[in-house]
């Protein structure tokens, strides 16, 4: 049924019409939501093919499709491919929207997640810090969004072995979650408290060994 719908669009508008690309994108979103990632990827690639022909490669709509494809590869566990497409998205949106835009912060955050999973901690830290810098300006009133990035940085620094910065960012996240909604973020607050307790125990053990 969906293929018939797409075929009707192509027949009435022409296969290189932006509306046909949008239809492919919508179908990709539907399959992505259903976790049917191979079908989603097929539709996103058809969407991308039309948009690059019509708009060229340096276009916001093309960037959005790169982002969608990056998400699919991430969910499939193809981290290198996800990294490639998120980087393409980042390059375009930074040039067109400027550095200080919430979409740029979002993509930096995703890159940070990927680098962390690949255990490239320094690159992950750089991406998270870029995301945080942008969010501090674009999402100044959104304590939750900034808290999430502080939490990510705290966890990352803990994995990296930098306990001082881990504690710093975890406490920042804790404070922001408290300001946002302690009830809504009860789970986050409990997790942070557990991580800080682990850092405290580690510090006590190290002090004891030093005696």
BELSUL-V63511 format. One record per backbone hydrogen bond with DSSP energy under -1.0 kcal/mol. CO is the residue of the C=O (numbers start at 1). NH is the residue of the N-H. E is the energy in kcal/mol with one decimal. If there is no record, write none. Layout:
BEGIN
co | nh | e
CO | NH | E
CO | NH | E
END
This chain:
BEGIN
co | nh | e
1 | 5 | -2.2
2 | 6 | -2.3
3 | 7 | -2.4
4 | 8 | -2.4
5 | 9 | -1.7
6 | 10 | -2.4
7 | 11 | -2.5
8 | 12 | -2.4
9 | 13 | -2.5
10 | 14 | -2.1
14 | 17 | -1.6
17 | 20 | -1.2
17 | 21 | -1.6
18 | 22 | -2.5
19 | 23 | -1.8
20 | 24 | -2.4
21 | 25 | -2.5
22 | 26 | -2.5
23 | 27 | -2.4
24 | 28 | -2.4
25 | 29 | -2.3
26 | 30 | -2.0
27 | 31 | -2.2
28 | 32 | -2.4
29 | 33 | -2.4
30 | 34 | -1.2
31 | 36 | -3.1
32 | 35 | -1.7
35 | 37 | -1.3
36 | 40 | -2.3
37 | 41 | -2.6
38 | 42 | -1.9
39 | 43 | -2.1
40 | 44 | -2.6
41 | 45 | -2.4
42 | 46 | -1.7
43 | 47 | -2.6
44 | 48 | -2.9
45 | 49 | -2.2
46 | 50 | -1.7
47 | 51 | -2.4
48 | 52 | -2.6
49 | 53 | -1.3
50 | 54 | -2.6
51 | 55 | -3.2
52 | 56 | -1.0
57 | 59 | -1.3
59 | 63 | -2.3
60 | 64 | -2.4
61 | 65 | -1.6
62 | 66 | -2.4
63 | 67 | -2.3
64 | 68 | -2.1
65 | 69 | -2.7
66 | 70 | -2.5
67 | 71 | -2.2
68 | 72 | -1.9
69 | 73 | -2.4
70 | 74 | -2.3
71 | 75 | -2.4
72 | 76 | -2.0
73 | 78 | -2.7
74 | 77 | -1.2
77 | 79 | -1.6
78 | 82 | -2.5
79 | 83 | -2.7
80 | 84 | -2.0
81 | 85 | -2.1
82 | 86 | -2.6
83 | 87 | -2.1
84 | 88 | -1.7
85 | 89 | -2.4
86 | 90 | -2.7
87 | 91 | -2.4
88 | 92 | -1.8
89 | 93 | -2.6
90 | 94 | -2.3
91 | 95 | -1.5
92 | 96 | -2.4
93 | 97 | -2.7
94 | 98 | -1.0
99 | 101 | -1.9
101 | 105 | -1.9
102 | 106 | -2.3
103 | 107 | -2.0
104 | 108 | -2.4
105 | 109 | -2.3
106 | 110 | -2.0
107 | 111 | -2.4
108 | 112 | -2.3
109 | 113 | -2.1
110 | 114 | -2.1
111 | 115 | -2.8
112 | 116 | -2.2
113 | 117 | -2.2
114 | 118 | -2.0
115 | 120 | -2.9
116 | 119 | -1.4
119 | 121 | -1.2
120 | 124 | -2.1
121 | 125 | -2.9
122 | 126 | -2.1
123 | 127 | -2.2
124 | 128 | -2.7
125 | 129 | -2.7
126 | 130 | -2.1
127 | 131 | -2.5
128 | 132 | -2.6
129 | 133 | -2.5
130 | 134 | -2.1
131 | 135 | -2.6
132 | 136 | -2.2
134 | 137 | -1.4
134 | 138 | -3.1
135 | 139 | -2.3
139 | 142 | -2.1
141 | 143 | -1.1
142 | 146 | -1.7
143 | 147 | -2.6
144 | 148 | -2.5
145 | 149 | -1.4
146 | 150 | -2.4
147 | 151 | -2.7
148 | 152 | -2.3
149 | 153 | -2.4
150 | 154 | -2.6
151 | 155 | -2.7
152 | 156 | -2.3
153 | 157 | -3.0
154 | 158 | -1.9
155 | 159 | -2.3
156 | 160 | -2.2
157 | 162 | -2.4
161 | 163 | -1.2
162 | 166 | -2.1
163 | 167 | -2.6
164 | 168 | -2.0
165 | 169 | -2.6
166 | 170 | -2.3
167 | 171 | -2.5
168 | 172 | -1.7
169 | 173 | -2.5
170 | 174 | -2.5
171 | 175 | -2.4
172 | 176 | -2.3
173 | 177 | -2.7
174 | 178 | -2.1
175 | 179 | -2.0
176 | 180 | -2.2
177 | 181 | -2.3
181 | 185 | -2.2
183 | 186 | -1.2
185 | 189 | -2.7
186 | 190 | -2.1
187 | 191 | -2.3
188 | 192 | -2.5
189 | 193 | -2.3
190 | 194 | -2.0
191 | 195 | -2.2
192 | 196 | -2.7
193 | 197 | -2.3
194 | 198 | -1.9
195 | 199 | -2.0
196 | 200 | -2.4
197 | 201 | -2.4
198 | 202 | -2.3
199 | 203 | -2.3
200 | 204 | -2.2
201 | 205 | -2.4
202 | 206 | -2.3
203 | 207 | -2.2
204 | 208 | -2.2
205 | 209 | -2.2
206 | 210 | -1.5
END
